[in-house]
Amino acid sequence: MIVGAGQAGARTATALRKLDETADIVLLGEEHDLPYERPPLSKEILNGASPSKATIFPGAWYEENRIALCAGVQVTGFDWRARQISLAHGEPLAYDNLVLATGVRPRPLVAPGATLDGVLTLRTIGDSAKLSARLSPGANVVVIGGGFLGLEIAATAVARQCAVTVLESSDRLLPRILGGFLGQYLTDLHRLHQVDVRTGVTVAALEGQSFVEAVRLGDGTLLAADVVVVAIGAVANDELARAAGAECADGVLVDAQARTSLSSVYAVGDVARQRTHWLGESVRLESWENAELQAQAAANAIAGVEPVAAAAPWFWTDQYDRNIQMLGGRAADDIVVIRGDVTAPSWCAFFVADSTIRGAVLINAARERRNIKRLIDTQQRIDCAEIGDIARPLSSLMRN
């Protein structure tokens, strides 16, 4: 029984079916759409592409693979001792193994006027369609939150010929991502595309009668706004797990095999917080890759298959003509090695400790990802001068 029919839930069902041809697999989702991936919501779909671009499989695929996909179903609780889940409508359902893939929800903005029409968030296909309809040329768009989601929305709004302002409460963009390495780079990139990026600011109120008309900052500055997008993070949907007695901490705590503290209960995707991770700390990773990998880990554990080795996490974002990929992590005292020219369209940065690469940033350098990932995952010892030398192919640094 899989609760949550997003990417992580659908991929768990897929992996289970590949491992077990006879198991009964039930996939329960609150949304009425077919399971879909979320990265296109702030990019292609927000820019007018068909919602089907995000769909993982057509409806017939679930029937052909004997996966019972139940849409529009609300799960109200579960009893892990009795191995039974309760529904808002219908009789309780029994299970042998339960997978929680309940995801996250947008963190709400706490400010006067936050409920005005035109104040939007972006999490679902419906959210993307609603926001897309408001991105008309010349519209004043204010994005509250300078994280990856907010910046992707800003880049798409610029492509739709909107006037865009990004507000970030920290003193720079992405302060917690790789030690803030990308903050100034992305600030310069967005300002180059005429985005008004303001850091170190607070939102005092959203103003208007029925519709939002302006954003008032903490210093009294008033910004005209036809639409306001709140992108200030996410809250884990871990209420079902908490009510059942599972250990949670801004997410359901799991081990490397996606097991929770409750017998035969697993958690995958955005809602799961892995106790010990490659990064050396407890983390909840909201990423496409994590949804894929945790789904496979849970399926392996349920089917009794050997787990795969932990690998460096991978993230990416597309903004304007930049494809930005991030691998691994960074500590404050890591050596930063630049490969290429940071003013050029394509370059890489490495974060090195004890002659091993802990993490990397790739700007329009997707072709290098495979080699860099292998260098990180194998913890191979390297020479900083060698990885910084663009005349030396990274593939030549690989050793058995």
Secondary structure, DSSP 8 states (H G I E B T S, - for coil): -EE--SHHHHHHHHHHHHH-SS--EEEEESSSS--B-SGGGGTTTTTT--GGGGBSS-HHHHHHTTEEEEES--EEEEETTTTEEEESSS--EE-SSEEE---EEE----STTTTSBTEE--SSHHHHHHHHTT--TT-EEEEE--SHHHHHHHHHHHHTT-EEEEEESSSSSSTTSGGGTTHHHHHHHHHHTT-EEEES--EEEEEESSBEEEEEETTS-EEE-SEEEE-S-EEE--HHHHHHT--BSSSEEE-TT-B-SSTTEEE-GGGEEESS-TTSS-B---SHHHHHHHHHHHHHHHHT---------EEEEEETTEEEEEEE---TT-EEEEEE-TTSSSEEEEEEETTEEEEEEEES-GGGHHHHHHHHHTT-B--HHHHH-TTS-GGGG---
